[in-house]
Structures are given as C-alpha cells and as structure tokens.
Amino acid sequence: MTKPRPTTAKIRQTKDEVRGNSTLTQRDKTTTHSNRIHSPGQREAFKNGQSNQDLVNCFDEVWVISLKRRADRLEQFWREIEKAKWPFRRPQLFDAIEGDKVGVPRFWQTGGGSYGCLRSHLSILERAIQDDVKTILVLEDDAVFKPTFAHDAATFIAKVPQDWECLMLGGQHINSQPIPVSEGIVRAGHGGGIQRTHCYALRGYEPMKALYRTWANSAVHCDWVMGPCMLKFNTYAPHPFLVGQAEGQSDISGRQNPEKFWRSPNGNEPVVLLHAPRAVMEALGEKGWHGGYSRDPKTGFDVGLKDLFADTSLSVDQRNTRLKDWIGLIQAEVASMEGPAICTIWHPKARVEMIRQLVKGKVVKISATTVEEAIKQLPANLAKPPVETNGKIPVVILRASRELMEALRSHGWHTGHWRDEITGQDNGLRRLFASTTDKRQRSAELRRIVDLLHEEAQEIAGGVATLWHDEVTVDLLEGNDLRVMEISAANVEDAIAKLKELTNAQKI
C-alpha cells in the first residue's frame, strides 16, 4: 500500500526543525501549526505598536525558498527579517529544487537554475491549492527590506483595495507604467506587468490556479511569465516597493548582482550608443555604463542585442520592438542601481537614428579608444550624482511653468508619482490646500509629504524632493533637518545652475 503523503503542516514543521533559525528555542520548535512561531524582532514590533495580530493573520501561509547548499543566504535572510521587525507569520522553509541536479526537460530554454526556481514556486503553489489555502505569501532568501518595512507594510495592508488577488511587495515594472490607486499604492499596468518572485502574495483559488497553469506550461523563467499572467487579476503593489533583492551571486545566472529595489524609470532617461573596444566597454561597465548582464562569451555582446540583430527574419518594426523592450529592461535596471548609471548600447549594428525613434530621453553617441576618453565625452548632466544633503533633507520649492517642471523631472526633480493628470500637481498637495486653511495643519501635513517625496527621491539618480504648488511657502516648512531652496527659473539650465549654487552655499 502506498504510504500516505505527509500534510503541508508536517512538511513545514519537519523542515523548520532541521533548518530553521538557529536561535529558536525548543519550545519554539514544537509550536503547532495553529500557533505560529514569532521571531524576537516580531515580538518587539508588537510591543512598539508597529504590528498587531491582524498582520500576523493576514496570510495563512508564509514561505521562504532557499537552497540547502546556500546556508549563508538563509542565515542572512533570518537576520534581515529580524532587522525588519517582520510583522507577518514567521516564514516556513521550502528546500529549493536544484534544476541541474534533478534534470532539465528538453523544452526548457533558460537553464537549470531557473528551472529549479520555477519548480520550487510551482510546488509551493500546487500544495497551497491542494490544501485549500486561501492566502499565501512567498519569499526568496535574497529578499531585503526597507528600514521602515514593518510600519510601511502595515500601512500598505491597511490601505490596499479589498479586492486584491495578488500583492507584489517587491518586484519590477516591465514595459509597464504602474497605475496610481492612492498615495503609496499602484496597480499593475500594461505590458509585462509586475515581475520578480522575491516577495509576492496570492489570494483566492482562481488567481492561484491561473498562475499554476501558466507556470506548469512555461518553458522560461517563472519571473517572466508571472507578470503578464497576473495582469488578468487585481494586482497591487506599494510604491515604491518595500522588498528588494540582496547583493550577491545569483544561483540562476551565476553573476554578481548589486542590491536592487527595482525602481521604475521615468521614461526620459538618456541612452549612450558606445563605439569602443571590448576592453573599454567592459571597464566602463564597472563604472555604471550598463549594457546588460547576459553577455556572449565569444563576442562580448549582450545576448539580447546579439540575437535581435542576428535574426534576419525580423522586419524593421519587429526589430525595433525588440530593441525598445531591451532598452526598457536595461533602463529599469539602471533606475534600480545604487549610484550613477546609464543605459549603454554596445553593438556595431545599432544606429543613433534607430534609437532616437524608440526613446524619449537624450541619445548620445560616444566613440572612444580609452575609458578616460569615453568618460570625458559623457555630458555632465547625464551622469547625475545624488544631491548632497550633509545630514539634512534637501527640498526645492519650484516656481516654474508646468512644461519646465515636467522637463526637470527627468533630471531628478521629484514632484511625486501620484499626480493629477490635468494640472500635473501632486495629489497630496492638491488635497492638502483644498481641505484646510489652518497653518499648523498645513505645516504638519506638508512635512509628511516632504518626507515621502524625499524617500522616493532617493531612488532616482540626482533625486531631490520638489514641491510644485503656488500655495507652498518657505514658512510652512518647519524643521532644522530640512534644507529648503526656493528656485524660480525660466529654463532647465537656469534651474539646475541655481540648485547647484544654493546647494553649495548651504553646505555646512
């Protein structure tokens, strides 16, 4: 007689006893399925009022996927959730499947690492459907969290629409403009939707079953097909994302990845078309000239560029569509990098005229034989360093036309993601000045808006919180930790020069 398969609860309990956090007590280890384990950081969060039982019960099951041979990653993950004061159920461990070890099917196109990743996520989803689990939260062991994660997650869960079927606490908008829902919350847009599988939640049989079918019939990485699939359902995300991916070597690609929170490009980012020897291109890559991670070892070309230019069956429109998609992917990675970076195309068949048809930002052609020569040709306003703060939050009160404000946004002057389509103003500012004339209330709410804009601006190269509204005045902005700069300008160059001048003048 066939031995009965153990229940999910039993599998989870056994794995926790074998590979759980090394700081667990014996009492923790014997905690039952109905009385989940809470980490010390989680208990502390409860004491501080930063979490509550509603959050603990928000998801029926929480899983973290980790390879047995990557004990270092798992230990780091446990440290991360302690530091983040994890407010949900304590993640249960799923031993990741090694695709190269179990064998990759002939139809699979993206390598053993990605196959094992898909099979791991698929197995968790399969068991959740089988066990009639209503809500599930899944993480990968390279997840990292914003310092304010516990508070921000509680705020997001409280405000997210009740019809949610998928939550992407971490992710990446691929060829997609997120749709604002309310302050700090967006809905998945068109195109590739929200991709990445390092922290997502699902609710309900239909979305789980649809994603299961999609993954079960996929021949490529689970990230790539998840976004388009979940566009059919009510998929929401915090804006900006609360969970990123840690720096380290990828178990899928083998490359060393920087820490990323997958910020969204604004659509006006510049592109460099580089004509240079391979050694120069590779050296510039170390300095933020980003031309793709997956490179053909023989030619050095990015695999995506190599394939699209080598495919003679493509029409001009098809080639341009694929090139635009490639640029969009690189721009998303550039926007997510810490420090200055720029999308760089290195291929002999790429042309400036071709690229200018596909992007809104400036296209610069650089021909060089040395790294120094290439850097010297890069316009200064394309390699934008962050605005220096010296411990203070920089805030610009901008007096300018809407056209100039929009142009400055591509230079890092951040006026908010959730903006009114008619006026272009930040909706938070519009509501504030429409709802009260009390100076104290305006000042308090304006400070909250500044903090949010500053936090979002940190995710933009050269980003600075910018208030663009006629009723904003210097006297409404209180706080010794603010560096307020009121700027009136008629053009982009004038505005940038005044910002630089004021920043230098106010340095301490």
N, C-alpha and C positions, 0 to 999 in steps of 0.2 A: 504494500500500500504506500502511496506517495506521502511523504512527510508533509504536514501542513506548513504553509509558508508563514513565518512569524509576522505579526502585525507591525505596522509602521511604528507604533509606540515602543514595541520591544526592540526593533532595529535601532531606533533612536537612543533608547536607554543603554543598550549594549555598547554602541559606538561612543557615547559620552563617557562611559566608564573606562573605555580603553584609551580614548584620545581627547578627552575633554580638557578644559583649562586645568593646568597643574595646580592651581591654587584652590580647587574645590575641596571641601571637607567631605568626610564620609557621609555625613548627614545630607549634604547636597547631592551626592552621587546616588543616593537611594530615594531621592524625591520622585514622586509618582508623576505620571503623565498629566494628571488633573491639577497638580500643584507645581507649576513650572519653577525651574531654578532661576533665581535672580542674582546677578553679579553684585559685588560690593559697590561698584560705581552706580549701579541701578538703584540699590537701596539708598545710597547717599542722595541720588537725584530725587527720590521720593521725599526725603527729609527736607530738601531745599524747595519743594513745591514745584520742581521742574518737570515732574511726570506724575502720573496717577494710575489707578487701576484700570481706567478706561483705555489707556495706551497699552498696558500690559495685555489686555484682552482684545486689542484692535485686530490682531491677526491670529488665527487659530494655530498656525504652524509657522515657525521661522527656521530657515536652514542656512548653513554656510557650506559651500563646496570647497574642498581642499584635497590636494594630492597627498597620499601618505608620505612620499619621499620629500615633500616640502614642509617639514615640521617647522622650519624657520618662518615660513609665511603664516602658518596657523598661529604660532606664538605671537607674532606681530599683530595678527588680527585680534586676538584676545586683548592685547594691550590697547589697540585702537578703540575697541568698544568700551573698555573701562574708562579711557580718557574722554570719550564722547558722552559718558553717563547714559549709556544705552537705555532707552525708556520702554522698549517693547519686550516681548518674551525673549529669554536667552536663546540665541541661535543653537540649533541642534546640528550635529556634524554629519555631512554626507561625504564619504570617501570617494573622491573624484575617480572617474573611469579613465584609464590611460589608453588612448586610442591606438598608439603604436604597439601596445602590449596585447590588446585583445584582437587587433587586426582591423584594417580599414577596408570597407567594401570597395569594389571596383568602380562604382559610380561616384564615389566621394571625390571632391575636387580640391579641398583646401587643407589637406594634411592631417596627420594623426592627432596632433594636439587639439585642433578644432573639432575633430570627430569625437574625441573623448569629452570635450566640453559640452557639445550638443547632447551626447548620450547621458551625461550627468544631469543636465537640466531636464531632459526628457524623462528620465527615470523618476525624479522628484515629482514632476507634474503628473506622470502616469499613476504613481501611488496616491497622490492627492485626489485625483479623480476617482480612483478605485475606492478610496476610503471616505468619499463624500465630504471632503474638507471644503469648507465654504470660502475661507480666505487664507492666503499663503504669502509669505514674504521670503524671497530668496536672495542671498548674497554670495559673492565670491570672496576668497580670502585675501584679495588685494584691495579690498574696499578701504577707503579712508574717509574721515568725516570732518565736516566743518567744525571749528572750535565751539560754535553755538548750536551744535546739532540737536541736543535734547530740547532746547527751547524752540528752535525753528521747526523741528519735526512735529512737536505738539501743536504749534500754530498752524502748520500746513494741514495736519489731520483734522483740526477743528474747522478749517475754512474750506476744505476741498468739497466740491459738489457731492451730494449724497448718492448720485447715480454712478459713481466711479466704478469701473470694472478693471482698470489697470492703473497702477501708480508707478511712475518712474522716479524714484528718489534720487537716482543717479542715471546718467545717460548721455546721449549726444543727439542733437537735432541734425538729421542727414538730409540735405537738399530740401529743407523744410523750414518754413517760417512759423514758429510757435504762435498760437492764437491766445492773446491775453483773455483771462477769465475774470480775475480780480487781482488785487495787489499781491504780488508774490506767487501767483498761480497761473499756469498756462495749460492750454490743451494742445495735444499733438496736432501739428499742421499736416500739410500735404506731403507729397514726395515720399521719402523714406521713413517719415515719422521719427519717433524717438528710438534710437538703437542703443546697444550695450546691455549686458546682462549682469553687471556687478551689484545692482540693488533694485529689484522690481517687486511689485506686489500684484496679485491677481485675485479677483473676487467673482465667484459665480461659475456655474457649470459651462455655460455657452462660451465665454472667452477662454476658459481653460481647455475645453475640447477643441476649439478652433486653433489655438496655439499648438496643442498636441498634434493635430493633424498636419499643421504646417511643418513642425519640426520633424515629425516622423517621415515626411516625404521630401525633406530637404537634402540637397547634395552639397551645401556650402555652410559656412559658419552660422551658428544659431543667432548671433547678433544681427546679421544682415537681413534675415527674413522675419525677425520678430517685429521690427518697427512697422513695416507695411501691413503685417497681419493685424496688429493691434490698432491700426487706424480705423478698423471697422467697429471698434468699441469705444467706450468713454474712457479715454486715456488722458491722465493729467500728470503734471509734474510741477515741483516747486521751481521758481525762477528767481535766483539761479539755483542750480542743482545743489543738494545737500551732501551727496556722496560722490567721491571721486575714485580714481584708481591710483594706487600707490606707485612710487618709483621702484623699479626693479626689473629683473629679467622675466620676460613673458614665457610661460610654459607652452604657448601656442606658436609664436613666431620665433622665439629664441632671442629676440633683440632686447636691448636695454631700453626700457621706456621711462620717460620722465613722469613725475606726478602730474595728473591731469584731472580737472573737474569738468572738462568738455563744455566750455563756454561757447556761446553762439556767436559767429561772426556777424557783423552788422551789414554786410553786403557791399561795402565800399572799400574793402581792404585792397592794397596795392599788390601787384604781381611783378616779379622780376623774371625776364627772359635772359638766361645766362648762357653766354658763349665763352667757354673756358676749358682748359684741360681737365681731365677727370680728377687729378690730384687736387686741383684748385677747388673744384666743385665739392669734393668730399671734405676738404678743410673748412670751407665756408659753411658746410652743413653743421659743423661743430660750433659755429658762431650764430646759429639761428636762421640760416638760409635754408629753409625746409623744402626739400624736393621729393619727399616720400620716404617711407621706411623700407619698403619691399623692393630691393634692387637686384637686377640681373647680375650675377657674379662675373660674367664674362665681359659685358659692356659697361656696367655701372648704371645703365638707365633704370629709372623706376619701372617696375614690371607693368604697371597700368599704362604708362606712356608708351613703352616699348610695344605692347600688344596692340594698342589702338592705332599707332602709326604703321605697324607692320601689316595690319589687316587690309588688304587691297580690295576686299569685297564691300567695304563700307562706303556709303555715299558721303558727300561732304557734310550734309546735315547730320547723319549718324555719327560721323567722326567728331563733329563739333559738340554734339550732345554728350558723347562720352568724355570729351575733353572738359566740358563745363562741369560735369559730375566730378571728374577727378580734381579740378580746381576747388570745387566746393568742399570736397573731403579734406584737402590739404589746408584750406582756409579755416575749417573747423578745428583742425589740429593746431594750427598756428594760434588761433584765438585762445586755445586751451593751455598753451605753454606758459611757463613762468619766465618772465623776461622778454626782451625784444625778439621778434621773429618775423619772417616774411616768406610768403609763398614764392617758391622758385622753380621755374621750369627749365630743365636741362635736357634738351633733345634737339638734334640738328634739323629735324623737320618742322619744328614749331616756329611760327612766324608772329611778329608783333601784331600785324593786321588781323590775323586769325584770332588772337587772344582778346584784342580790343572789342571784337564783336560779342564776346561772351561774358565780359565782366564790366562792372560799373566803376571800379576803382582804377587808379592810375597804373599804366603798364610801362615798365622801364626796361629797355634793352641795355645790357651791360656786356661788353666784350673785354676780357682781361686775360693776361697770362700769369698773373700772380694774385695772391689773396689780397695784398695791400692795394693793388691797382683796382680790384673789384670793389673793395670797401670804399675807396676814395670816390668812385663813381656813383655810389648809392646816395640819392638825395637825403639830406639831413632829416627832413620831416617824414621820411618813410621808416626810419629806424628810431621809433619814438620810445625813449625811456620813460618809466613812470615818473609822475610829478613828485618831486622831493617834498616830504612832509616834515622832517625833523621832529617827529613826535606829535605834530598837530595835523588835524584833518583839513585839507585844502578844500575850500568851497568857492565857486565862482558864481557871482550874481551877474548874469549876462544881459546887457542892454543891446539888442540887435534885432534885425529882421528875422522872420521865420526862415527865409532862404539861407541866411548866414548861419543861423542856429543849426539847421539841418546839415550844412556843409561842415561845421565844426564837430558834429557828432562823429564823423569819420576820422577825426583827429583825436578822439578820446574824450571830448567834452560831453559827459554823460548827463542827459536830461531826463532819463527814465525809460524803462522798457514799456510801461503801460501808459500809452499816450492817447489823447483824443485825436481821432482821425481828421476832424475838421480844423481844429486850432493848432494841433501839434503840441499842445501843452501837456505836461504830466497830469494825469487824472487825479493824483493825490493832492497836488497843489490846487487844481480847479475846485475840488470838493472842499478843501480847507477854507479857501477865501469866500466860497459861496455859503458856507454853513455857519460862520461866526465872524463877528467884528471885534470880539474880546481879544485884546492884545496878548494877554497871558496865555490864553488857549491857543492862539495862533502861533505864538513863540514855541510852546511845548510841542505842538504837532509838527511844526516846521523842523524842529530839531530831530524828531523821529524820521521825517522824510530825508533829511540830510544824512543821517546815519545809514539809512537804506541805500541811498544813491552812492554814498562813499563805499559801502560794502560791494555793491555791484561794479563800481568803477575800478576796483582792484582787479577785476577780471578782464580789463580792457587795457591794451598797451597804451601807456601815456594817459590813462584814465583819470579824470577829475570830476567830482560831483558838481553839477551845474544847475543852477536854479534860473529858469527862464519863465518869468511871470511878472507883469507890471507891478503887482502889489507886494512883491518881496522887497524888503528894505533891510539895510545892514542892522538897524536897531532891533529887528525881530530875531536876529541870530545871536543867541547867548551862549557863552561857554569859553573858558580860557584855552580849551583844547582845539578851538577852531581857528583856521587861518582864512579869513573872509577877504575875497578880492572882487571888487565891483569893476566890471570891464564894459566899456562902450566901444564898439568898433563898427567899421563900415565894410571890412573885408576880412578874409581868413588870415592873411599875412599880418594885418594890424592886430587882430585879436591874439594870435599866437605870440607876437612880439611883446604885447602888453602883459600876457600871462607870464612869460619868461622874466620880464622886468620886475613885475610885482613879486614873483616867487623869489628872485634873488634879493630883492630889497627887504623882504620879510624874514629872511633866514636868520636864525638865532645863532 
